[in-house]
């Protein structure tokens, strides 16, 4: 039986300056946890001096390798900054910038082709949850990626389930609710590739904080978290990392 990698990923969104990088470096200088710690700061901070305990991720990338795409950043540009991970398909990118399931799949493929590990975000709105459509929505988001990359390549992907109704709202899925969706995701992948299902790391995101993280991370199919607001507080984020 394979042992899945545990991750805690900080998504700073459009927040943070160099003083926050320094605070993180001080907090994680003696980090001894087994969980991989990844910080996804704004692009402007990727080139800062980071403690070796912290691995870097980007919050987005282009599906294109180069060209006349003003404001975009390519996978090669990220790799020059020692970036190893990239968040793709976050609900804010889907909702605010119109990123479709197909575009998200194209970005996942581009990341894998260039040896970056994509953190694929999936999740439903409150209206979809109330209508009982949670897994229908999540399955569609994942199946579009599978159609693009195949199930074998899922071993090179992290999936983060982030119910949209819980992002930045203070609401959090109960541990049982979160586990149900994670279990369903793993079972769906196992229908066509049991090896990928056993290896893929599934993370929970959506108002994860130092108070609720332990109970969430105790669930069988939850392998860590994608953390928003609480990741801007180094001490709180450290507590989350050592709780996995």
C-alpha positions in Angstrom: 0.0 0.0 0.0 1.5 3.4 -1.0 1.9 6.2 1.5 0.5 9.4 0.1 2.5 12.6 0.4 1.0 15.1 2.9 1.0 18.8 1.9 0.0 22.1 3.4 -0.1 24.8 0.8 -0.4 28.6 1.5 -2.3 30.6 -1.0 -1.5 34.3 -0.2 -3.6 35.5 -3.1 -2.9 39.3 -3.7 -1.5 39.8 -0.2 2.0 40.0 1.3 5.2 41.9 1.1 8.8 41.1 1.8 8.3 41.5 5.6 5.9 38.6 5.5 8.6 36.5 3.7 11.0 37.3 6.5 8.5 36.3 9.1 7.8 33.0 7.4 11.5 32.3 7.2 12.0 32.9 10.9 9.0 30.7 11.8 10.0 27.8 9.6 13.7 27.9 10.1 13.6 24.9 12.5 10.6 23.2 11.0 10.8 19.4 11.6 7.5 18.2 10.3 7.1 15.4 7.7 4.4 17.4 5.8 5.6 19.3 2.7 5.2 23.0 3.2 4.5 25.0 0.0 4.0 28.8 -0.2 2.3 30.4 -3.2 2.9 34.1 -2.8 2.2 36.8 -5.4 4.5 36.6 -8.5 6.6 39.6 -7.1 7.8 37.6 -4.1 8.7 34.3 -5.8 12.3 35.6 -6.3 12.8 36.5 -2.6 15.2 34.6 -0.4 13.1 31.7 1.1 14.1 29.3 3.8 15.0 25.9 2.5 12.2 24.3 4.4 9.7 26.1 2.2 8.9 25.0 -1.3 7.5 27.5 -3.8 4.4 27.5 -5.8 2.7 29.9 -8.1 -0.9 31.0 -8.0 -1.5 30.7 -11.7 0.3 30.2 -15.1 -0.4 30.5 -18.7 -1.2 27.4 -20.9 1.2 28.9 -23.5 5.0 28.5 -23.5 5.7 32.0 -24.8 4.3 34.7 -27.1 2.2 37.8 -27.2 0.2 37.2 -24.0 0.6 40.5 -22.1 0.5 40.0 -18.3 0.9 36.2 -18.5 3.7 34.0 -17.0 5.0 30.8 -18.5 6.1 27.5 -16.8 9.7 28.2 -17.8 9.6 31.6 -16.2 8.4 30.0 -13.0 11.0 27.3 -13.0 13.7 30.0 -13.3 12.5 31.1 -9.9 12.7 27.6 -8.4 9.0 27.1 -8.5 7.9 23.5 -8.3 4.1 23.7 -7.9 1.3 25.8 -9.4 -2.3 26.3 -8.4 -4.6 25.8 -11.3 -8.3 26.4 -11.6 -8.9 28.2 -8.3 -12.5 29.2 -8.0 -11.6 32.9 -8.1 -9.8 32.3 -11.4 -12.9 30.5 -12.7 -15.4 33.0 -11.5 -13.6 36.3 -11.9 -11.6 35.6 -15.0 -13.8 33.1 -16.8 -11.5 30.2 -16.8 -13.4 27.2 -18.2 -12.9 23.5 -17.3 -11.2 23.1 -20.7 -8.7 25.9 -20.1 -7.9 24.5 -16.7 -7.2 21.2 -18.3 -4.9 22.8 -20.8 -3.0 24.5 -18.0 -2.7 21.2 -16.1 -1.3 19.5 -19.2 1.2 22.4 -19.7 2.4 22.2 -16.1 2.9 18.5 -16.3 4.8 18.8 -19.6 7.2 21.2 -17.9 7.7 19.3 -14.7 5.6 21.5 -12.5 3.1 19.8 -10.2 -0.3 21.3 -10.7 -2.6 21.8 -7.7 -6.0 21.3 -9.4 -8.8 23.1 -7.5 -12.3 21.8 -7.7 -15.5 22.7 -5.8 -19.2 23.7 -5.9 -21.1 26.9 -5.2 -23.6 27.1 -2.3 -26.5 26.9 -4.8 -25.1 23.7 -6.3 -24.6 22.2 -2.9 -28.2 22.9 -1.9 -29.4 21.4 -5.2 -27.4 18.2 -4.4 -25.1 18.7 -7.3 -21.8 18.7 -5.4 -20.2 15.6 -6.8 -21.7 16.1 -10.3 -19.9 19.5 -10.5 -16.6 18.1 -9.0 -16.7 15.1 -11.2 -17.1 17.2 -14.4 -14.2 19.4 -13.4 -12.0 16.4 -12.8 -13.2 14.4 -15.8 -12.3 17.3 -18.2 -8.7 17.1 -16.9 -8.6 13.3 -17.2 -9.8 13.5 -20.8 -6.8 15.8 -21.5 -4.0 14.1 -19.6 -5.3 10.5 -18.9 -5.5 8.8 -15.6 -1.9 7.7 -15.3 -0.8 11.3 -15.2 -2.9 12.0 -12.2 0.0 10.7 -10.1 1.7 14.0 -11.1 -1.3 16.1 -9.9 -2.6 17.3 -6.5 -6.3 17.8 -6.2 -7.7 20.4 -3.8 -11.4 20.3 -3.0 -12.5 23.8 -2.1 -16.2 24.3 -1.7 -16.7 27.7 -3.0 -19.2 28.6 -0.3 -16.4 28.1 2.3 -13.7 30.2 0.7 -13.1 33.3 2.7 -16.5 33.1 4.3 -15.6 31.6 7.6 -17.8 28.7 6.8 -16.1 25.3 6.7 -17.4 21.9 5.6 -17.7 19.6 8.5 -15.0 16.9 8.6 -17.6 14.4 7.6 -18.8 16.5 4.7 -15.3 17.0 3.5 -14.4 13.4 3.9 -17.4 12.3 1.9 -16.3 14.4 -1.1 -12.7 13.3 -0.9 -13.7 9.7 -0.7 -16.0 10.1 -3.7 -13.2 11.7 -5.7 -10.8 8.9 -4.9 -13.5 6.3 -5.7 -14.2 8.0 -9.0 -10.5 7.9 -10.0 -10.2 4.3 -8.8 -13.0 3.3 -11.3 -10.4 3.6 -14.1 -7.0 3.7 -12.3 -6.7 2.2 -8.8 -3.0 3.0 -8.7 -3.5 6.7 -9.4 -6.4 6.7 -6.8 -4.1 5.3 -4.1 -1.3 7.7 -4.8 -2.9 11.0 -5.5 -2.9 13.5 -2.6 -6.3 15.1 -2.0 -6.3 18.4 0.0 -9.2 20.3 1.6 -9.5 24.1 1.3 -12.1 26.5 2.5 -11.5 28.5 5.7 -9.0 26.1 7.1 -7.4 27.5 10.3 -5.4 26.5 13.3 -8.6 25.6 15.2 -10.3 23.3 12.8 -7.4 21.8 10.9 -6.6 18.8 13.1 -10.1 17.3 12.9 -10.2 17.8 9.1 -6.8 16.3 8.6 -7.7 13.2 10.6 -10.1 12.1 7.9 -9.0 9.0 5.9 -8.9 10.6 2.5 -7.8 14.1 3.4 -4.0 14.5 2.9 -3.5 18.1 3.9 -4.9 21.5 3.1 -4.9 24.5 0.8 -4.9 27.5 3.2 -6.0 31.0 2.4 -6.4 33.7 5.1 -4.7 31.7 7.8 -1.6 31.4 5.7 -0.9 35.1 6.2 -0.2 34.5 9.9 3.1 32.6 10.1 2.5 31.1 13.6 -1.0 29.9 12.7 0.2 28.5 9.5 3.0 26.6 11.3 0.4 25.1 13.6 -1.6 23.9 10.6 1.5 22.4 9.1 2.5 20.4 12.2 -1.1 19.2 12.7 -1.2 17.1 9.5 
